[in-house]
């Protein structure tokens, strides 16, 4: 989970898009959240998810190194929308998601992976090392679009170690399909324990961000992380 990719150096160019990297040249730990905000999430689920996102930021800010290294992006689906471009935890503003339409999960995954590819290209362009990205999908339903193409891209990315993909099913989620999308065993969220889930995620990100490149990082057991989920 903690592989560090060292980018090739590129000649200097007058490109002010790299100002964020000049101000903060720390290696990056990208984490992209794919969040279901379809209508079935309306009420307590979407409220608890929003509170969990706030907890995520708070937990990361408690670690000064993680605050500079962990970058967060959010793609919501219901419909698909890039809610947050990649930002360090210091700059990240947790969104207030609203439950809306259907569940175009397949398109959201493809959009998220494209966003990640663009970010990795920017790291390389500006000479910023980065750890293996995490892609974290949270849903309470079944895809309402073509998900097979997305599943193939997830498999390809996992096999090439381009990212680590995790799927979490809220009550009502179709775990059978999630198992066919994710190469890892999907986790079932216990109740609405989003805050506990994001605490686990932030602890994992903090461990990676403080690691020595090339060494294994001990993380919480992914099969039963801190009581917030079950296989």
Residue pairs with C-beta under 8 A, 6 or more apart in sequence:
1 131
1 132
1 134
1 164
1 204
1 208
1 217
1 219
2 131
2 132
2 208
2 211
2 213
2 215
2 216
2 217
3 131
3 132
3 161
3 213
3 214
4 27
4 129
4 130
4 131
4 213
4 214
5 120
5 123
5 129
5 130
5 131
5 132
6 129
7 123
7 124
7 125
7 127
7 128
7 129
7 130
8 124
9 127
10 124
10 125
10 126
10 127
15 125
17 122
18 122
18 125
18 126
21 126
21 127
21 128
24 68
24 88
25 128
26 65
26 68
26 69
27 69
27 128
27 129
27 130
27 131
27 213
28 69
28 70
28 71
28 88
28 123
28 128
28 129
28 130
28 131
29 66
29 69
29 70
29 71
29 130
29 131
29 133
29 134
29 205
29 208
29 209
30 71
30 73
30 86
30 116
30 119
30 120
30 130
30 131
30 133
30 134
31 70
31 71
31 72
31 73
31 133
31 134
31 136
31 201
31 205
32 72
32 73
32 74
32 75
32 86
32 112
32 115
32 116
32 133
32 134
32 135
32 136
33 53
33 72
33 73
33 74
33 75
33 136
33 138
34 75
34 77
34 105
34 108
34 109
34 112
34 135
34 136
34 137
34 138
35 49
35 74
35 75
35 76
35 77
35 83
35 97
35 138
36 76
36 77
36 78
36 103
36 105
36 138
36 139
36 140
36 141
36 170
37 46
37 49
37 76
37 77
37 78
37 97
37 98
37 99
37 100
38 77
38 78
38 99
38 100
38 101
38 102
38 103
38 140
38 141
39 78
39 99
39 100
39 101
39 102
40 99
40 103
40 140
40 141
40 172
41 49
41 78
41 99
41 140
41 170
42 99
43 99
44 192
45 99
45 140
45 170
45 192
46 97
46 98
46 99
48 192
48 194
48 195
49 97
49 138
49 194
50 94
50 95
50 96
50 97
51 194
51 195
52 194
52 195
52 197
52 198
53 74
53 94
53 95
53 97
53 198
54 94
55 194
55 195
55 198
55 199
55 202
56 72
56 94
56 198
56 201
56 202
57 89
57 92
57 94
59 198
59 199
59 202
59 203
59 206
60 66
60 67
60 70
60 89
60 92
60 202
60 205
60 206
61 67
61 89
61 90
63 206
63 209
63 210
65 206
65 209
65 210
66 89
66 202
66 205
66 206
66 209
66 210
67 88
67 89
67 90
68 88
68 89
68 90
69 88
69 209
70 88
70 89
70 205
70 206
70 209
71 86
71 87
71 88
71 89
71 119
72 84
72 86
72 87
72 88
72 89
72 92
73 82
73 84
73 85
73 86
73 87
73 112
73 115
73 116
73 119
74 82
74 83
74 84
74 95
75 81
75 82
75 83
75 108
75 111
75 112
75 115
76 83
76 95
76 97
76 108
77 103
77 104
77 105
77 107
77 108
78 99
78 100
78 101
78 102
78 103
78 104
79 100
79 101
79 102
79 104
80 104
80 107
80 108
80 111
82 111
82 115
83 95
83 97
84 92
84 93
84 95
85 115
86 115
86 119
87 93
102 144
103 139
103 141
103 142
103 143
103 144
103 145
104 143
104 144
104 145
105 137
105 139
105 142
105 143
105 144
105 145
105 147
105 150
105 181
106 143
106 145
106 146
106 147
106 148
106 149
106 150
107 145
107 150
109 135
109 137
109 147
109 150
109 153
109 154
109 181
110 149
110 150
110 153
112 135
113 135
113 153
113 154
113 157
113 163
116 133
116 135
116 163
120 130
120 133
122 128
123 129
123 130
129 213
131 208
131 209
131 211
131 213
132 161
132 162
132 163
132 164
133 162
133 163
133 164
134 163
134 164
134 166
134 204
134 205
135 154
135 163
135 164
135 165
135 166
136 166
136 168
136 201
137 165
137 166
137 167
137 168
137 178
137 181
137 182
138 168
138 170
138 189
139 167
139 168
139 169
139 170
139 173
139 178
140 169
140 170
140 171
140 172
140 173
141 172
141 173
141 174
142 173
142 174
142 177
143 174
143 177
147 177
147 180
147 181
150 181
151 180
151 181
154 165
154 181
154 182
154 183
155 183
156 162
157 163
157 165
158 164
158 165
158 183
164 184
165 182
165 183
165 184
166 182
166 184
166 187
166 222
167 178
167 181
167 182
167 184
167 186
167 187
168 186
168 187
168 188
168 189
168 197
168 229
169 175
169 178
169 186
169 187
169 188
169 189
170 189
170 192
171 188
171 189
171 191
173 186
173 188
175 186
175 188
178 186
179 185
179 186
184 222
185 222
185 223
185 231
186 231
187 222
187 225
187 229
187 230
187 231
188 229
188 230
188 231
189 197
189 228
189 229
190 227
190 228
190 229
190 230
193 227
193 228
193 229
196 226
196 227
196 228
197 225
197 228
197 229
199 226
200 220
200 225
200 226
200 228
203 220
204 219
204 220
207 217
207 218
207 219
208 217
211 217
220 226
223 231
224 230
224 231
